[in-house]
Amino acid sequence: NALKGAAFTAATMVTGQNLPIDMLMYYDFRPCAFCGPFNFYTMRPQKPYYPFLMFSSLYQMGTQVSVSSDDDAVYALGAADKDGKTALLVSYYGPHLEKPVTVSVSGLAGDEKLWLLDEKNDMAQTALEIRDGTAVITVDPYTVIFLK
């Protein structure tokens, strides 16, 4: 399942960022029969491609910021740029996924945008409702969101 692979990839990248490792590799990224990010025949991006795009955007911001989760199946990583703008990558991946979860993000300015990677969307920009500086987003298992 490509979506499950994408959520796993995002969760692994988040975990790797928070471990004392020097490198994290993905084999094989070149378009071939064993490549998750690209379709072998059309060379078009598939669901596992998008966590790399999201993580790259976080990396370019420059500074990791603290985020937390009270659910072992929710992996989150945040970053900020020199102007204080922030971004958040969240992957809902775990062994006992049975229902949607709610992700609550506080301290928002109100101009953030949400991209969704799920069964129906390939990092599609989605409506985001913010109330009193907090966004509440409900996601299904194996969903990855990017908020910036």
Rosetta constraint file for C-alpha pairs under 8 A:
AtomPair CA 1 CA 5 HARMONIC 6.36 0.50
AtomPair CA 2 CA 6 HARMONIC 6.16 0.50
AtomPair CA 2 CA 36 HARMONIC 7.20 0.50
AtomPair CA 2 CA 46 HARMONIC 7.42 0.50
AtomPair CA 2 CA 47 HARMONIC 5.87 0.50
AtomPair CA 2 CA 48 HARMONIC 6.45 0.50
AtomPair CA 3 CA 7 HARMONIC 6.24 0.50
AtomPair CA 3 CA 47 HARMONIC 5.83 0.50
AtomPair CA 3 CA 48 HARMONIC 6.99 0.50
AtomPair CA 3 CA 117 HARMONIC 7.96 0.50
AtomPair CA 3 CA 118 HARMONIC 6.61 0.50
AtomPair CA 3 CA 119 HARMONIC 6.59 0.50
AtomPair CA 3 CA 142 HARMONIC 6.36 0.50
AtomPair CA 3 CA 143 HARMONIC 7.44 0.50
AtomPair CA 4 CA 8 HARMONIC 6.11 0.50
AtomPair CA 4 CA 93 HARMONIC 7.62 0.50
AtomPair CA 4 CA 142 HARMONIC 5.37 0.50
AtomPair CA 5 CA 9 HARMONIC 6.03 0.50
AtomPair CA 5 CA 36 HARMONIC 7.76 0.50
AtomPair CA 5 CA 47 HARMONIC 7.90 0.50
AtomPair CA 5 CA 48 HARMONIC 6.10 0.50
AtomPair CA 6 CA 10 HARMONIC 6.21 0.50
AtomPair CA 6 CA 47 HARMONIC 5.70 0.50
AtomPair CA 6 CA 48 HARMONIC 3.98 0.50
AtomPair CA 6 CA 49 HARMONIC 7.35 0.50
AtomPair CA 6 CA 50 HARMONIC 7.45 0.50
AtomPair CA 6 CA 51 HARMONIC 6.56 0.50
AtomPair CA 6 CA 142 HARMONIC 7.84 0.50
AtomPair CA 6 CA 144 HARMONIC 7.77 0.50
AtomPair CA 7 CA 11 HARMONIC 6.08 0.50
AtomPair CA 7 CA 48 HARMONIC 7.71 0.50
AtomPair CA 7 CA 51 HARMONIC 7.83 0.50
AtomPair CA 7 CA 91 HARMONIC 5.59 0.50
AtomPair CA 7 CA 92 HARMONIC 6.59 0.50
AtomPair CA 7 CA 93 HARMONIC 5.75 0.50
AtomPair CA 7 CA 142 HARMONIC 5.23 0.50
AtomPair CA 7 CA 143 HARMONIC 6.18 0.50
AtomPair CA 7 CA 144 HARMONIC 5.95 0.50
AtomPair CA 8 CA 12 HARMONIC 6.01 0.50
AtomPair CA 8 CA 91 HARMONIC 7.82 0.50
AtomPair CA 8 CA 93 HARMONIC 6.22 0.50
AtomPair CA 8 CA 142 HARMONIC 7.91 0.50
AtomPair CA 9 CA 13 HARMONIC 6.20 0.50
AtomPair CA 9 CA 48 HARMONIC 6.92 0.50
AtomPair CA 9 CA 51 HARMONIC 6.81 0.50
AtomPair CA 10 CA 14 HARMONIC 6.25 0.50
AtomPair CA 10 CA 51 HARMONIC 5.28 0.50
AtomPair CA 10 CA 52 HARMONIC 7.71 0.50
AtomPair CA 10 CA 55 HARMONIC 8.00 0.50
AtomPair CA 10 CA 90 HARMONIC 7.82 0.50
AtomPair CA 10 CA 91 HARMONIC 5.97 0.50
AtomPair CA 10 CA 144 HARMONIC 7.39 0.50
AtomPair CA 11 CA 15 HARMONIC 6.14 0.50
AtomPair CA 11 CA 75 HARMONIC 5.52 0.50
AtomPair CA 11 CA 76 HARMONIC 7.84 0.50
AtomPair CA 11 CA 90 HARMONIC 7.94 0.50
AtomPair CA 11 CA 91 HARMONIC 5.64 0.50
AtomPair CA 11 CA 92 HARMONIC 7.70 0.50
AtomPair CA 11 CA 93 HARMONIC 6.75 0.50
AtomPair CA 12 CA 16 HARMONIC 5.92 0.50
AtomPair CA 13 CA 17 HARMONIC 6.10 0.50
AtomPair CA 13 CA 24 HARMONIC 7.75 0.50
AtomPair CA 13 CA 55 HARMONIC 7.73 0.50
AtomPair CA 14 CA 18 HARMONIC 6.68 0.50
AtomPair CA 14 CA 75 HARMONIC 6.44 0.50
AtomPair CA 14 CA 76 HARMONIC 6.47 0.50
AtomPair CA 14 CA 77 HARMONIC 5.85 0.50
AtomPair CA 15 CA 19 HARMONIC 6.54 0.50
AtomPair CA 15 CA 75 HARMONIC 7.49 0.50
AtomPair CA 16 CA 20 HARMONIC 7.86 0.50
AtomPair CA 16 CA 21 HARMONIC 6.97 0.50
AtomPair CA 16 CA 24 HARMONIC 6.91 0.50
AtomPair CA 17 CA 21 HARMONIC 7.95 0.50
AtomPair CA 27 CA 35 HARMONIC 7.69 0.50
AtomPair CA 28 CA 32 HARMONIC 7.92 0.50
AtomPair CA 28 CA 34 HARMONIC 6.58 0.50
AtomPair CA 28 CA 35 HARMONIC 5.42 0.50
AtomPair CA 28 CA 36 HARMONIC 7.88 0.50
AtomPair CA 29 CA 35 HARMONIC 5.64 0.50
AtomPair CA 29 CA 36 HARMONIC 7.35 0.50
AtomPair CA 29 CA 37 HARMONIC 6.64 0.50
AtomPair CA 29 CA 38 HARMONIC 7.80 0.50
AtomPair CA 30 CA 35 HARMONIC 6.45 0.50
AtomPair CA 30 CA 38 HARMONIC 7.80 0.50
AtomPair CA 31 CA 35 HARMONIC 5.71 0.50
AtomPair CA 31 CA 37 HARMONIC 7.87 0.50
AtomPair CA 31 CA 38 HARMONIC 5.67 0.50
AtomPair CA 31 CA 39 HARMONIC 6.82 0.50
AtomPair CA 31 CA 40 HARMONIC 5.40 0.50
AtomPair CA 31 CA 43 HARMONIC 6.53 0.50
AtomPair CA 32 CA 38 HARMONIC 7.96 0.50
AtomPair CA 32 CA 39 HARMONIC 7.83 0.50
AtomPair CA 32 CA 40 HARMONIC 5.18 0.50
AtomPair CA 33 CA 40 HARMONIC 5.85 0.50
AtomPair CA 35 CA 39 HARMONIC 7.49 0.50
AtomPair CA 35 CA 40 HARMONIC 7.39 0.50
AtomPair CA 36 CA 46 HARMONIC 6.91 0.50
AtomPair CA 36 CA 47 HARMONIC 7.82 0.50
AtomPair CA 36 CA 48 HARMONIC 5.72 0.50
AtomPair CA 36 CA 49 HARMONIC 7.30 0.50
AtomPair CA 37 CA 45 HARMONIC 5.72 0.50
AtomPair CA 37 CA 46 HARMONIC 5.13 0.50
AtomPair CA 37 CA 47 HARMONIC 6.52 0.50
AtomPair CA 37 CA 48 HARMONIC 4.65 0.50
AtomPair CA 37 CA 49 HARMONIC 4.06 0.50
AtomPair CA 37 CA 50 HARMONIC 7.78 0.50
AtomPair CA 38 CA 43 HARMONIC 5.39 0.50
AtomPair CA 38 CA 44 HARMONIC 5.48 0.50
AtomPair CA 38 CA 45 HARMONIC 4.53 0.50
AtomPair CA 38 CA 46 HARMONIC 5.28 0.50
AtomPair CA 38 CA 48 HARMONIC 7.99 0.50
AtomPair CA 38 CA 49 HARMONIC 6.86 0.50
AtomPair CA 39 CA 43 HARMONIC 4.85 0.50
AtomPair CA 39 CA 44 HARMONIC 5.46 0.50
AtomPair CA 39 CA 45 HARMONIC 6.39 0.50
AtomPair CA 39 CA 46 HARMONIC 6.34 0.50
AtomPair CA 45 CA 49 HARMONIC 5.80 0.50
AtomPair CA 45 CA 50 HARMONIC 7.87 0.50
AtomPair CA 46 CA 50 HARMONIC 7.59 0.50
AtomPair CA 46 CA 122 HARMONIC 7.83 0.50
AtomPair CA 47 CA 117 HARMONIC 7.32 0.50
AtomPair CA 47 CA 122 HARMONIC 6.22 0.50
AtomPair CA 48 CA 52 HARMONIC 7.75 0.50
AtomPair CA 49 CA 53 HARMONIC 6.89 0.50
AtomPair CA 50 CA 54 HARMONIC 6.24 0.50
AtomPair CA 50 CA 117 HARMONIC 7.66 0.50
AtomPair CA 50 CA 122 HARMONIC 7.39 0.50
AtomPair CA 50 CA 123 HARMONIC 6.62 0.50
AtomPair CA 51 CA 55 HARMONIC 5.98 0.50
AtomPair CA 51 CA 144 HARMONIC 7.74 0.50
AtomPair CA 52 CA 56 HARMONIC 5.99 0.50
AtomPair CA 53 CA 57 HARMONIC 6.39 0.50
AtomPair CA 54 CA 58 HARMONIC 6.53 0.50
AtomPair CA 54 CA 89 HARMONIC 6.91 0.50
AtomPair CA 54 CA 146 HARMONIC 6.62 0.50
AtomPair CA 55 CA 59 HARMONIC 6.17 0.50
AtomPair CA 55 CA 89 HARMONIC 7.37 0.50
AtomPair CA 56 CA 60 HARMONIC 6.20 0.50
AtomPair CA 57 CA 61 HARMONIC 6.59 0.50
AtomPair CA 58 CA 62 HARMONIC 7.27 0.50
AtomPair CA 58 CA 78 HARMONIC 7.10 0.50
AtomPair CA 58 CA 79 HARMONIC 5.56 0.50
AtomPair CA 58 CA 80 HARMONIC 7.76 0.50
AtomPair CA 58 CA 87 HARMONIC 6.50 0.50
AtomPair CA 58 CA 88 HARMONIC 7.58 0.50
AtomPair CA 58 CA 89 HARMONIC 7.96 0.50
AtomPair CA 59 CA 63 HARMONIC 7.67 0.50
AtomPair CA 59 CA 79 HARMONIC 7.52 0.50
AtomPair CA 60 CA 81 HARMONIC 8.00 0.50
AtomPair CA 61 CA 79 HARMONIC 6.24 0.50
AtomPair CA 61 CA 80 HARMONIC 5.54 0.50
AtomPair CA 61 CA 81 HARMONIC 4.38 0.50
AtomPair CA 61 CA 82 HARMONIC 7.59 0.50
AtomPair CA 61 CA 86 HARMONIC 7.92 0.50
AtomPair CA 62 CA 79 HARMONIC 6.97 0.50
AtomPair CA 62 CA 80 HARMONIC 6.56 0.50
AtomPair CA 62 CA 81 HARMONIC 5.66 0.50
AtomPair CA 62 CA 82 HARMONIC 7.57 0.50
AtomPair CA 63 CA 79 HARMONIC 5.35 0.50
AtomPair CA 63 CA 80 HARMONIC 5.30 0.50
AtomPair CA 63 CA 81 HARMONIC 6.32 0.50
AtomPair CA 64 CA 77 HARMONIC 7.64 0.50
AtomPair CA 64 CA 78 HARMONIC 5.81 0.50
AtomPair CA 64 CA 79 HARMONIC 4.25 0.50
AtomPair CA 64 CA 80 HARMONIC 6.39 0.50
AtomPair CA 65 CA 77 HARMONIC 7.65 0.50
AtomPair CA 65 CA 78 HARMONIC 5.19 0.50
AtomPair CA 65 CA 79 HARMONIC 5.00 0.50
AtomPair CA 65 CA 80 HARMONIC 6.49 0.50
AtomPair CA 66 CA 77 HARMONIC 7.66 0.50
AtomPair CA 66 CA 78 HARMONIC 6.56 0.50
AtomPair CA 67 CA 76 HARMONIC 6.54 0.50
AtomPair CA 67 CA 77 HARMONIC 6.31 0.50
AtomPair CA 67 CA 78 HARMONIC 6.24 0.50
AtomPair CA 68 CA 76 HARMONIC 6.92 0.50
AtomPair CA 69 CA 74 HARMONIC 6.42 0.50
AtomPair CA 69 CA 75 HARMONIC 7.19 0.50
AtomPair CA 69 CA 76 HARMONIC 7.15 0.50
AtomPair CA 70 CA 74 HARMONIC 7.93 0.50
AtomPair CA 72 CA 94 HARMONIC 7.30 0.50
AtomPair CA 73 CA 91 HARMONIC 7.99 0.50
AtomPair CA 73 CA 92 HARMONIC 5.60 0.50
AtomPair CA 73 CA 93 HARMONIC 5.04 0.50
AtomPair CA 73 CA 94 HARMONIC 4.45 0.50
AtomPair CA 73 CA 95 HARMONIC 7.61 0.50
AtomPair CA 73 CA 96 HARMONIC 7.99 0.50
AtomPair CA 73 CA 97 HARMONIC 7.70 0.50
AtomPair CA 74 CA 90 HARMONIC 6.78 0.50
AtomPair CA 74 CA 91 HARMONIC 5.73 0.50
AtomPair CA 74 CA 92 HARMONIC 4.56 0.50
AtomPair CA 74 CA 93 HARMONIC 6.27 0.50
AtomPair CA 74 CA 94 HARMONIC 7.64 0.50
AtomPair CA 75 CA 90 HARMONIC 5.54 0.50
AtomPair CA 75 CA 91 HARMONIC 5.11 0.50
AtomPair CA 75 CA 92 HARMONIC 6.40 0.50
AtomPair CA 75 CA 93 HARMONIC 7.48 0.50
AtomPair CA 76 CA 88 HARMONIC 7.00 0.50
AtomPair CA 76 CA 89 HARMONIC 5.59 0.50
AtomPair CA 76 CA 90 HARMONIC 4.38 0.50
AtomPair CA 76 CA 91 HARMONIC 6.49 0.50
AtomPair CA 77 CA 88 HARMONIC 5.75 0.50
AtomPair CA 77 CA 89 HARMONIC 5.25 0.50
AtomPair CA 77 CA 90 HARMONIC 6.61 0.50
AtomPair CA 78 CA 86 HARMONIC 7.07 0.50
AtomPair CA 78 CA 87 HARMONIC 5.59 0.50
AtomPair CA 78 CA 88 HARMONIC 4.37 0.50
AtomPair CA 78 CA 89 HARMONIC 6.34 0.50
AtomPair CA 79 CA 86 HARMONIC 5.53 0.50
AtomPair CA 79 CA 87 HARMONIC 5.39 0.50
AtomPair CA 79 CA 88 HARMONIC 6.60 0.50
AtomPair CA 80 CA 84 HARMONIC 5.62 0.50
AtomPair CA 80 CA 85 HARMONIC 5.38 0.50
AtomPair CA 80 CA 86 HARMONIC 4.22 0.50
AtomPair CA 80 CA 87 HARMONIC 6.44 0.50
AtomPair CA 81 CA 85 HARMONIC 5.52 0.50
AtomPair CA 81 CA 86 HARMONIC 6.57 0.50
AtomPair CA 85 CA 148 HARMONIC 7.89 0.50
AtomPair CA 86 CA 148 HARMONIC 6.09 0.50
AtomPair CA 87 CA 146 HARMONIC 7.23 0.50
AtomPair CA 87 CA 147 HARMONIC 5.42 0.50
AtomPair CA 87 CA 148 HARMONIC 4.22 0.50
AtomPair CA 88 CA 145 HARMONIC 7.97 0.50
AtomPair CA 88 CA 146 HARMONIC 5.66 0.50
AtomPair CA 88 CA 147 HARMONIC 5.04 0.50
AtomPair CA 88 CA 148 HARMONIC 6.47 0.50
AtomPair CA 89 CA 144 HARMONIC 7.32 0.50
AtomPair CA 89 CA 145 HARMONIC 5.89 0.50
AtomPair CA 89 CA 146 HARMONIC 4.69 0.50
AtomPair CA 89 CA 147 HARMONIC 6.60 0.50
AtomPair CA 90 CA 144 HARMONIC 5.60 0.50
AtomPair CA 90 CA 145 HARMONIC 5.25 0.50
AtomPair CA 90 CA 146 HARMONIC 6.51 0.50
AtomPair CA 91 CA 142 HARMONIC 7.03 0.50
AtomPair CA 91 CA 143 HARMONIC 6.00 0.50
AtomPair CA 91 CA 144 HARMONIC 4.38 0.50
AtomPair CA 91 CA 145 HARMONIC 6.57 0.50
AtomPair CA 92 CA 139 HARMONIC 7.83 0.50
AtomPair CA 92 CA 140 HARMONIC 7.75 0.50
AtomPair CA 92 CA 141 HARMONIC 5.85 0.50
AtomPair CA 92 CA 142 HARMONIC 5.20 0.50
AtomPair CA 92 CA 143 HARMONIC 5.43 0.50
AtomPair CA 92 CA 144 HARMONIC 6.31 0.50
AtomPair CA 93 CA 97 HARMONIC 7.39 0.50
AtomPair CA 93 CA 141 HARMONIC 6.55 0.50
AtomPair CA 93 CA 142 HARMONIC 5.17 0.50
AtomPair CA 93 CA 143 HARMONIC 7.48 0.50
AtomPair CA 97 CA 141 HARMONIC 5.84 0.50
AtomPair CA 98 CA 141 HARMONIC 7.20 0.50
AtomPair CA 99 CA 140 HARMONIC 6.54 0.50
AtomPair CA 99 CA 141 HARMONIC 6.67 0.50
AtomPair CA 100 CA 138 HARMONIC 6.34 0.50
AtomPair CA 100 CA 139 HARMONIC 5.23 0.50
AtomPair CA 100 CA 140 HARMONIC 4.23 0.50
AtomPair CA 100 CA 141 HARMONIC 6.03 0.50
AtomPair CA 101 CA 138 HARMONIC 5.50 0.50
AtomPair CA 101 CA 139 HARMONIC 5.56 0.50
AtomPair CA 101 CA 140 HARMONIC 6.60 0.50
AtomPair CA 101 CA 141 HARMONIC 7.76 0.50
AtomPair CA 102 CA 136 HARMONIC 6.55 0.50
AtomPair CA 102 CA 137 HARMONIC 5.52 0.50
AtomPair CA 102 CA 138 HARMONIC 4.21 0.50
AtomPair CA 102 CA 139 HARMONIC 6.39 0.50
AtomPair CA 103 CA 135 HARMONIC 7.97 0.50
AtomPair CA 103 CA 136 HARMONIC 5.69 0.50
AtomPair CA 103 CA 137 HARMONIC 5.06 0.50
AtomPair CA 103 CA 138 HARMONIC 6.11 0.50
AtomPair CA 103 CA 139 HARMONIC 7.63 0.50
AtomPair CA 104 CA 134 HARMONIC 6.75 0.50
AtomPair CA 104 CA 135 HARMONIC 5.69 0.50
AtomPair CA 104 CA 136 HARMONIC 4.50 0.50
AtomPair CA 104 CA 137 HARMONIC 6.38 0.50
AtomPair CA 105 CA 134 HARMONIC 5.40 0.50
AtomPair CA 105 CA 135 HARMONIC 5.18 0.50
AtomPair CA 105 CA 136 HARMONIC 6.51 0.50
AtomPair CA 106 CA 133 HARMONIC 5.69 0.50
AtomPair CA 106 CA 134 HARMONIC 4.13 0.50
AtomPair CA 106 CA 135 HARMONIC 6.47 0.50
AtomPair CA 107 CA 133 HARMONIC 5.16 0.50
AtomPair CA 107 CA 134 HARMONIC 6.23 0.50
AtomPair CA 108 CA 112 HARMONIC 7.28 0.50
AtomPair CA 108 CA 130 HARMONIC 7.64 0.50
AtomPair CA 108 CA 133 HARMONIC 4.66 0.50
AtomPair CA 108 CA 134 HARMONIC 6.06 0.50
AtomPair CA 108 CA 135 HARMONIC 7.62 0.50
AtomPair CA 109 CA 133 HARMONIC 6.25 0.50
AtomPair CA 110 CA 130 HARMONIC 6.23 0.50
AtomPair CA 110 CA 133 HARMONIC 6.59 0.50
AtomPair CA 112 CA 128 HARMONIC 7.84 0.50
AtomPair CA 112 CA 147 HARMONIC 6.60 0.50
AtomPair CA 112 CA 148 HARMONIC 5.15 0.50
AtomPair CA 113 CA 125 HARMONIC 7.12 0.50
AtomPair CA 113 CA 126 HARMONIC 7.52 0.50
AtomPair CA 113 CA 127 HARMONIC 7.60 0.50
AtomPair CA 113 CA 128 HARMONIC 6.56 0.50
AtomPair CA 113 CA 147 HARMONIC 5.70 0.50
AtomPair CA 113 CA 148 HARMONIC 5.39 0.50
AtomPair CA 114 CA 125 HARMONIC 5.64 0.50
AtomPair CA 114 CA 126 HARMONIC 5.48 0.50
AtomPair CA 114 CA 127 HARMONIC 6.75 0.50
AtomPair CA 114 CA 128 HARMONIC 6.04 0.50
AtomPair CA 114 CA 145 HARMONIC 7.01 0.50
AtomPair CA 114 CA 146 HARMONIC 5.78 0.50
AtomPair CA 114 CA 147 HARMONIC 4.58 0.50
AtomPair CA 114 CA 148 HARMONIC 6.65 0.50
AtomPair CA 115 CA 123 HARMONIC 5.11 0.50
AtomPair CA 115 CA 124 HARMONIC 5.15 0.50
AtomPair CA 115 CA 125 HARMONIC 4.26 0.50
AtomPair CA 115 CA 126 HARMONIC 5.67 0.50
AtomPair CA 115 CA 145 HARMONIC 5.74 0.50
AtomPair CA 115 CA 146 HARMONIC 5.09 0.50
AtomPair CA 115 CA 147 HARMONIC 6.39 0.50
AtomPair CA 116 CA 121 HARMONIC 6.15 0.50
AtomPair CA 116 CA 122 HARMONIC 6.80 0.50
AtomPair CA 116 CA 123 HARMONIC 4.71 0.50
AtomPair CA 116 CA 124 HARMONIC 5.33 0.50
AtomPair CA 116 CA 125 HARMONIC 6.39 0.50
AtomPair CA 116 CA 126 HARMONIC 6.52 0.50
AtomPair CA 116 CA 143 HARMONIC 7.50 0.50
AtomPair CA 116 CA 144 HARMONIC 6.26 0.50
AtomPair CA 116 CA 145 HARMONIC 4.79 0.50
AtomPair CA 116 CA 146 HARMONIC 6.60 0.50
AtomPair CA 117 CA 121 HARMONIC 5.19 0.50
AtomPair CA 117 CA 122 HARMONIC 4.91 0.50
AtomPair CA 117 CA 123 HARMONIC 4.60 0.50
AtomPair CA 117 CA 124 HARMONIC 6.86 0.50
AtomPair CA 117 CA 143 HARMONIC 5.80 0.50
AtomPair CA 117 CA 144 HARMONIC 5.04 0.50
AtomPair CA 117 CA 145 HARMONIC 6.08 0.50
AtomPair CA 118 CA 122 HARMONIC 6.72 0.50
AtomPair CA 118 CA 123 HARMONIC 7.91 0.50
AtomPair CA 118 CA 140 HARMONIC 7.76 0.50
AtomPair CA 118 CA 142 HARMONIC 7.02 0.50
AtomPair CA 118 CA 143 HARMONIC 4.84 0.50
AtomPair CA 118 CA 144 HARMONIC 6.62 0.50
AtomPair CA 119 CA 143 HARMONIC 7.80 0.50
AtomPair CA 123 CA 145 HARMONIC 7.82 0.50
AtomPair CA 128 CA 135 HARMONIC 7.15 0.50
AtomPair CA 128 CA 137 HARMONIC 7.98 0.50
AtomPair CA 129 CA 135 HARMONIC 6.00 0.50
AtomPair CA 129 CA 136 HARMONIC 7.54 0.50
AtomPair CA 130 CA 134 HARMONIC 5.31 0.50
AtomPair CA 130 CA 135 HARMONIC 4.55 0.50
AtomPair CA 130 CA 136 HARMONIC 7.50 0.50
AtomPair CA 131 CA 135 HARMONIC 6.43 0.50
AtomPair CA 139 CA 143 HARMONIC 6.26 0.50
